[in-house]
Amino acid sequence: MEKGDGFLSGKAYDVIVVGAGAVGMSAARSLLAQGVERIAVVEREGPAAGSTSRAAGIVSVLTWDEHDALLVKRSAEIYRDLAARFPGRFRYHGDGMVTVANRAATVEAMEPRIAALREVGLEVQELSCAQAQERWSDLVVEDAQAIWYTPGDGQVYGYDYVQVVLDEMQGQVDFYFHHPLQEILQEGDRVVGVLAGDVTLSAPRVLLATGVWTRKVLGPMGMEIPIKPYRTQISVWTADSPVRLPILHDLDLGFYWVPDGQKIIFGDGTEHVESDPYDWKDFNDEEFILAAGERLAKRFVHGQEVRLQGGWAGLCDATPDRHPLLGAYGPEGLFLAVGFNGFGIMRAPAVGEEAARLVLGKESFLPMEKYGAVRFPSWVDFPITEGFNVVS
Ligand SMILES: Cc1cc2nc3c(=O)[nH]c(=O)nc-3n(C[C@H](O)[C@H](O)[C@H](O)COP(=O)(O)OP(=O)(O)OC[C@H]3O[C@@H](n4cnc5c(N)ncnc54)[C@H](O)[C@@H]3O)c2cc1C
């Protein structure tokens, strides 16, 4: 039997997006907004089945450079707009983020980055220890050499985001959930559609937003993309009363947290080794829990009294230079939006806009020498380094 023979579809689209995580759904939404009428989203499982549902969801402009920061700024605008339109279902939570460094070398490494952000009009305030502790009375930062406050930062839940944009697009986009992509169909060197589950869909353009699975997806087609999945962890702790803490990123102790009422979502436990995206340990390591408890005790006045509520591990997709792989790749009509190195939620809505532009042959504001997928036409080995960490 030929591929697709005897199956129900063969339906034609202008663009097929593969992967219904934050990035794929953002791209579909932006394609719709940019006037594309026939869009399909193909997903192996359900909406937000991948890393998107496992993220802490911090949205911070204090990233590696001004382009990422502008992506975050734009994403925060989109998140705020959705929060206003879907109250009770989607929330842009928090009141800025505090980033702490307690080593002189870290402070020095941060200075040019902060200058670059200010250069493009982003606000980064420097706080004294007394100012920080006056504002967040449960915070302990006496040892900090520098404390930066980014007032526009916040946090979102990736799962909730995907659900509201899914609702927005219902009736305008066709969703094929539980349809794993098996093959990208080609005629010569040109994409003509996909085989996904029991359907064959045709389209001249296919955008892959398959996160940590991308290397496995492209490998059988002879494309060895340099993406490595790596594991990172979250634990959730409960205090006796609502905590007076900001969203925090501690650069030198190497963790972040998101306070939410009495709850603290604590993240780190990053492994610098490659994981198998089909077979990995999705629960916490004991050492991670112990280290989390110690760090909570160091930075939170009531950190000795918190109770562990639960936790999980998730995967992020590393690239050799820690920048995403965006735009055209391989056969004509194939595009990628992958490789977010542990901070894809904070960039997803804006990345979706840029990915949609690239799929439609328009210019992106992103410098393609840094973001263009074609900069890695084949496999290169590389060490996995920390994901969301603004100092390397
Ligand atoms: C513990 C943890 C904490 C994090 N914290 C943050 C944070 O605070 N802030 C932040 O910005 N980011 C954070 N991240 C990173 C963030 O989760 C990711 O960068 C982001 O979710 C990537 O979105 P995505 O859509 O590219 O990938 P995913 O959400 O993984 O989506 C990929 C989709 O592709 C689908 N797929 C795979 N193979 C196929 C196939 N063959 N056919 C069809 N579909 C397929 C998958 O099922 C999945 O739904 C965190 C990640 C983890 C693990």
The ligand as an SDF file (V2000), in Angstrom:
LIG
                    3D

 53 58  0  0  0  0  0  0  0  0999 V2000
   11.7950   21.8700   34.4510 C   0  0  0  0  0  0  0  0  0  0  0  0
   11.7160   22.9170   33.3770 C   0  0  0  0  0  0  0  0  0  0  0  0
   11.6050   24.2420   33.7220 C   0  0  0  0  0  0  0  0  0  0  0  0
   11.5380   25.2180   32.7300 C   0  0  0  0  0  0  0  0  0  0  0  0
   11.3550   26.5110   33.0970 N   0  0  0  0  0  0  0  0  0  0  0  0
   11.2410   27.4680   32.1500 C   0  0  0  0  0  0  0  0  0  0  0  0
   11.0260   28.8100   32.5160 C   0  0  0  0  0  0  0  0  0  0  0  0
   10.9580   29.1420   33.7130 O   0  0  0  0  0  0  0  0  0  0  0  0
   10.8890   29.7330   31.5310 N   0  0  0  0  0  0  0  0  0  0  0  0
   10.9930   29.3940   30.2210 C   0  0  0  0  0  0  0  0  0  0  0  0
   10.9040   30.2830   29.3680 O   0  0  0  0  0  0  0  0  0  0  0  0
   11.1860   28.1150   29.8390 N   0  0  0  0  0  0  0  0  0  0  0  0
   11.3200   27.1540   30.7680 C   0  0  0  0  0  0  0  0  0  0  0  0
   11.5440   25.8520   30.4010 N   0  0  0  0  0  0  0  0  0  0  0  0
   11.7570   25.5410   28.9810 C   0  0  0  0  0  0  0  0  0  0  0  0
   10.4510   25.4100   28.2340 C   0  0  0  0  0  0  0  0  0  0  0  0
    9.6320   24.4360   28.8650 O   0  0  0  0  0  0  0  0  0  0  0  0
   10.7020   25.0040   26.7920 C   0  0  0  0  0  0  0  0  0  0  0  0
   11.7220   25.8110   26.2290 O   0  0  0  0  0  0  0  0  0  0  0  0
    9.4320   25.1790   25.9690 C   0  0  0  0  0  0  0  0  0  0  0  0
    8.3540   24.5100   26.5730 O   0  0  0  0  0  0  0  0  0  0  0  0
    9.6660   24.6540   24.5610 C   0  0  0  0  0  0  0  0  0  0  0  0
    8.4140   24.6340   23.9140 O   0  0  0  0  0  0  0  0  0  0  0  0
    8.2660   23.8020   22.5880 P   0  0  0  0  0  0  0  0  0  0  0  0
    6.9020   24.0660   22.0650 O   0  0  0  0  0  0  0  0  0  0  0  0
    9.4390   24.0640   21.7240 O   0  0  0  0  0  0  0  0  0  0  0  0
    8.4490   22.2820   23.0310 O   0  0  0  0  0  0  0  0  0  0  0  0
    7.3930   21.2350   23.6410 P   0  0  0  0  0  0  0  0  0  0  0  0
    6.4760   21.8680   24.6020 O   0  0  0  0  0  0  0  0  0  0  0  0
    8.1730   20.0700   24.1060 O   0  0  0  0  0  0  0  0  0  0  0  0
    6.5400   20.8470   22.3730 O   0  0  0  0  0  0  0  0  0  0  0  0
    6.9840   19.9400   21.3910 C   0  0  0  0  0  0  0  0  0  0  0  0
    5.7820   19.1320   20.9590 C   0  0  0  0  0  0  0  0  0  0  0  0
    6.1460   18.3080   19.8450 O   0  0  0  0  0  0  0  0  0  0  0  0
    5.4310   17.1090   19.9740 C   0  0  0  0  0  0  0  0  0  0  0  0
    6.0600   16.0690   19.1590 N   0  0  0  0  0  0  0  0  0  0  0  0
    7.2480   15.4610   19.3670 C   0  0  0  0  0  0  0  0  0  0  0  0
    7.4680   14.5440   18.3980 N   0  0  0  0  0  0  0  0  0  0  0  0
    6.4110   14.5800   17.5700 C   0  0  0  0  0  0  0  0  0  0  0  0
    6.0350   13.8830   16.4010 C   0  0  0  0  0  0  0  0  0  0  0  0
    6.8090   12.9130   15.8860 N   0  0  0  0  0  0  0  0  0  0  0  0
    4.8590   14.1720   15.8020 N   0  0  0  0  0  0  0  0  0  0  0  0
    4.0550   15.1440   16.2970 C   0  0  0  0  0  0  0  0  0  0  0  0
    4.3490   15.8460   17.4220 N   0  0  0  0  0  0  0  0  0  0  0  0
    5.5070   15.5710   18.0510 C   0  0  0  0  0  0  0  0  0  0  0  0
    5.5000   16.8080   21.4720 C   0  0  0  0  0  0  0  0  0  0  0  0
    4.5200   15.8640   21.8760 O   0  0  0  0  0  0  0  0  0  0  0  0
    5.3020   18.1910   22.0680 C   0  0  0  0  0  0  0  0  0  0  0  0
    3.9480   18.4600   22.3630 O   0  0  0  0  0  0  0  0  0  0  0  0
   11.6010   24.8460   31.3670 C   0  0  0  0  0  0  0  0  0  0  0  0
   11.7100   23.5060   31.0130 C   0  0  0  0  0  0  0  0  0  0  0  0
   11.7570   22.5440   32.0130 C   0  0  0  0  0  0  0  0  0  0  0  0
   11.8680   21.1200   31.6010 C   0  0  0  0  0  0  0  0  0  0  0  0
  1  2  1  0
  2  3  1  0
  2 52  2  0
  3  4  2  0
  4  5  1  0
  4 50  1  0
  5  6  2  0
  6  7  1  0
  6 13  1  0
  7  8  2  0
  7  9  1  0
  9 10  1  0
 10 11  2  0
 10 12  1  0
 12 13  2  0
 13 14  1  0
 14 15  1  0
 14 50  1  0
 15 16  1  0
 16 17  1  0
 16 18  1  0
 18 19  1  0
 18 20  1  0
 20 21  1  0
 20 22  1  0
 22 23  1  0
 23 24  1  0
 24 25  2  0
 24 26  1  0
 24 27  1  0
 27 28  1  0
 28 29  2  0
 28 30  1  0
 28 31  1  0
 31 32  1  0
 32 33  1  0
 33 34  1  0
 33 48  1  0
 34 35  1  0
 35 36  1  0
 35 46  1  0
 36 37  1  0
 36 45  1  0
 37 38  2  0
 38 39  1  0
 39 40  1  0
 39 45  2  0
 40 41  1  0
 40 42  2  0
 42 43  1  0
 43 44  2  0
 44 45  1  0
 46 47  1  0
 46 48  1  0
 48 49  1  0
 50 51  2  0
 51 52  1  0
 52 53  1  0
M  END
$$$$
